[in-house]
Every structure is written in C-alpha cells, then in structure tokens.
Amino acid sequence: MPVRENSPSKHPSSFSRRRADTERLEAQLAEWTAIIAQFRARAKRSATDTGIAFDRTADELQFLRNEAGVQVMLLKGSVDLDWEDSVSELNRQWGHIRTTFQQAEARF
C-alpha cells in the first residue's frame, strides 16, 4: 500500500516557488561573486593606495557575500512550513547587503 503524502507543502506549486526563490537567491550570490572578482582585478591593476582600497572593499564585500551564502544554505535546510517566513526575512536582511554592494560600485 503506497504511503500518501498529506502535507500541503508538497504541492507542486510550492516546489516551483521554492525552486524559483532558491534560483533567484543563488543568482544574486553569483552576481556578488562577480563584483568581488572585479574589485580584486582592479586592485591588482591599480596604484598601491588605490589597490589597497579596492582590496579592503573586496574583503568587506566577500564577508557579506559569505554570510549571505550561509543564509541560503540555512534556507535550503528549512522545513517547508518555515519557507515563506524564511525567504521574507532573508530578503529583508539582504537589503543591507545590496546597498553595501551598490555603494561600493558607486565609489569606484
């Protein structure tokens, strides 16, 4: 006799939504990784003082990106019932990270 799944969170639209959220967050992480790589490349091509500033900025951005990556991993491990709340909280927290990245890009 097959086991029947009664959980509403197993609905296909829930899976689709979760997959879309995860893909969106991972795409943002990839974008931030590329921005950090640009700062590191600029640091190598720049004069000493400017290069140090690029490196410091890249270090700060890398720290924020790593924290965001941990948040995504934790989100992936969250139970389905917590998913919506977790994504909402993550989006709110990432507002600060996005602002920091935008400010860094505008400075240089």
C-alpha positions, 0 to 999 in steps of 0.5 A: 500500500503506497504511503500518501503524502498529506502535507500541503507543502508538497504541492507542486506549486510550492516546489516551483516557488521554492525552486524559483526563490532558491534560483533567484537567491543563488543568482544574486550570490553569483552576481556578488561573486562577480563584483568581488572578482572585479574589485580584486582585478582592479586592485591588482591593476591599480596604484598601491593606495588605490589597490589597497582600497579596492582590496579592503572593499573586496574583503568587506564585500566577500564577508557579506557575500559569505554570510549571505551564502550561509543564509541560503544554505540555512534556507535550503535546510528549512522545513517547508512550513518555515519557507515563506517566513524564511525567504521574507526575512532573508530578503529583508536582511539582504537589503543591507547587503545590496546597498553595501554592494551598490555603494561600493560600485558607486565609489569606484 
